[in-house]
């Protein structure tokens, strides 16, 4: 049995304003006990942007898609699409994998793939695991990512390293506010 690489745990509250602006707040202090690994900015960007892959119309230009067939996932009739980057520009983190979309409402049901590109230089290696993200209906019946997990072995120059990742997305709430305007007669 190999040496333990440790663990990293963190809880974040993420809020999207009505205009789509994202804000994050770390709840408590992260638990960091990683021994043979270091989480990089790219890892955190992938956790925020690539693993809960939100395939929106403003991202279509960056990807090519290919129809791969039809499957039933979690009782939902789906189309399966291969999604690949057309081109990766310097500093970009993109999704490369498969996407299952509901035939009924075109919502994402599952994604399987990895964040690309792996980053290798003469001095450093930054490799990324294959992952699966499950989507389920939450408030209002809309589907959102609820669970991302990975169990992969990355082939570093120093030797293979097993990576296990478990990300839970929870407590979705619709952003809103109630307001009232009252007019009073001037005296």
N, C-alpha and C positions, 0 to 999 in steps of 0.2 A: 504494500500500500504506500502511495507517494505522500510526500509532505503536504500538510494543509496550507493552502494559500490564504486562508482567513476569510473575512467577510466585510461587507460594507452595507450599512443600513441607513436609510434616510427617509423622512416623511416631508413632503412638500405640499403646500396648498397652492393651487394654480387657479387664477381667476382671469376670465376673458371679459373685457368690458363690452358693452353693446357695439362699440366701434371696432371690436376685434383685437384690441390691444391686450397683450398677455402680461400678467404680473405673477411673480412667484415669491413665496415666503417659505423658508425652511422652518419646520416645526420642531423645536427641541434641538439637541446637538446630534449631528450624525455620528454613528458608531463606525469607526474605521479601524479594522484589524487586518488589513491586507498585508501579506508578507512578501509574496513573490510577484505581485502585480501592482500597478499604479493606474488609477482612473485618470483619464486625460480629458481635456476640453472636448475632444471629439466624442468620447464615451458619453459625456453628459449631454452633448448636442443630440446624439443618436437617441438617448433615452427620452428627450423632450420632443424631437421632431421626426425621427425616422421610424422608430419602433411603433409608436402609435400612428402610423402612416395615414395622414389625412389627405387623400387624393382629391384635391380641389381643382376647380377649373383654372385657377391661376398657376397651377403646376403642370398642366398638360404639355406645355412647350418643352419641358425638360425630359419627358418620357416618351418611349414608344411602347405600344401595347399590342399584344397578339392574343387572339382568342384561342384557348387551349381545350375547351370542352364545357361540359355541364356536370355538376355534382350536387348531391344533397349534403349539406353540412348542418349539424344540429337541428335537423328537421326542416331546413330552409332550402328551397330549390335555388341553386346558384349558377351563375356563369363563372368560369375560371379564366382569368386573364394573366398572361405573363407581362410583367411591368419591368422595363429596363431603362436605364438612363440613355438618352440619345448621345450625350457628351457630358463629361464631368469637368467642370472648370475648377481652377485652383481654389482650394478652400471649401468646395462644396461637399456636402454629405447628402447622399441620395439613397433611395431604396432600390434593391434589385431582387426580384422574386415573383411570387404568385399572389394573386388577390382573388378572393371569392366574393362576388357581388350578388346580392339578392335579386332574383328576377322580378320580384313584386315591386320593390321600391328603389332598386339600385344602390342600397346601402351596403357598406362593407361588412362582411360576416367574419372573415378570417384573412390574415396576411401571413405568408411564410417567406422568409428571405433573409437578407443581411444588408447592413449599411455598407456602402462602398464610397471610396476605394479603401483597401488596406493601405497603410502608409509604411513604406520600407525605405530606409536610407542606409548608408554605410554604418552609421552609429546607432540608429534607433529603429524599432519596429513597433507599430501600432496596428494590431490585428483585431478583427471584429467577428463575433460569433453569429452563426445562423440562429434565427429566432422565430417564434410563432406568436402572433398576437390574436386573441379572441375578442370579438365585438359582440355586445348584447344590447337589447333594448333597455333604455333607462327612462328617466322622466319624459313623458310625452310620447313614448314609443320609438324615439330616435335611437339608432345604434351608436354606441361609443365604445372605445377600447376599454376592456375590463381586466385583461390579464395578458402580460407578455412573459414568455419564458424561453430559456435557452439551456441546452446541455450540449456543449460542443468542445472539441479539442482543437486548439490553435497551434499551428506548427511554427513556433519561434525558432530562431537559429540556436538558442541555448537549449532547445528541447521542447517537446510537446507540453502544453499546459491546458488542463481541463478547466472549462469555464461553465459555471452554472449560474443562471440569473433568474430572478423571480420578481416581477414588477406587478403590483396591483394598483388599479385605478378605481377609486371609490368615491362615494358621496357626491355624485353629480347633482348640481342644483342649477336651475334656470336663474340667470342673472336678471334682476328686476327691482323695481322700486314702485311704491305707491305714492302718489302725490295728489293733493287736492288744492284747488284754487277757490278761494272764497272772496266774494265781492260784498263789501259792506257799503251801505249808503253813508255818504259824508254827512255830518251833523251841521 
